[in-house]
Amino acid sequence: MNAAVVLCLRKRVSRWQILLGQNEVKNWLRSTEHTTAIMRYPGEWKFPGGCLEDGDKDLKHTAIRELQEE
């Protein structure tokens, strides 16, 4: 699977800042041998990004589209 991530940097005086997104992340956790339960971890930090879609020309376009969506 092809995916892209955007790393946004901003220089403030003598240090760099990194833009991160924050949202709810869904992780699958196997609770028994026969069932799977969704565990949610609100507030996790992430870089803007996602998977290559059919309309994307290349991974750069994917990264820009994902940044705009988020």
C-alpha positions in Angstrom: 0.0 0.0 0.0 1.3 3.4 -0.9 0.9 6.2 1.6 2.2 9.8 2.1 2.8 12.0 5.1 3.3 15.8 5.4 5.8 17.1 7.8 5.2 20.9 8.4 8.0 22.8 10.0 8.0 26.4 11.2 11.0 28.2 12.5 10.4 30.4 15.6 13.4 32.5 16.5 16.0 29.9 17.3 13.9 26.7 17.3 11.7 24.7 15.0 8.1 23.8 15.6 6.3 20.8 14.0 2.6 20.8 13.0 0.8 17.7 14.3 -2.9 16.7 14.1 -4.9 15.3 17.0 -7.9 13.0 16.7 -9.5 9.8 17.8 -7.6 6.7 16.7 -9.3 3.3 16.3 -7.2 0.3 17.1 -8.3 -3.3 16.8 -7.7 -5.4 19.9 -8.4 -9.1 20.0 -10.4 -9.6 23.2 -11.0 -13.4 22.9 -10.2 -16.2 20.5 -13.4 -15.6 18.4 -14.2 -11.9 18.7 -12.5 -8.5 18.1 -13.3 -5.4 20.0 -12.6 -1.8 19.0 -10.5 0.1 21.5 -10.5 3.9 21.1 -7.6 6.2 22.2 -8.8 9.8 22.0 -6.3 12.6 21.6 -3.4 10.8 19.9 -1.1 13.0 17.9 -0.3 12.3 14.3 1.2 13.7 11.1 -1.3 14.6 8.3 -1.3 11.9 5.7 -3.0 8.9 4.2 -3.3 6.4 1.4 -2.8 6.9 -2.3 -6.3 7.2 -4.0 -7.2 6.6 -7.6 -7.4 10.3 -8.5 -4.0 11.1 -7.1 -1.2 11.7 -9.6 1.6 10.7 -7.3 2.4 10.6 -3.5 3.1 14.3 -3.4 -0.5 14.9 -4.6 -1.7 12.4 -2.0 0.2 14.3 0.8 -1.2 17.7 -0.3 -4.8 16.3 -0.6 -4.6 14.7 2.9 -3.3 17.9 4.4 -6.2 19.8 2.9 -8.7 17.2 4.2 -7.4 17.4 7.7 
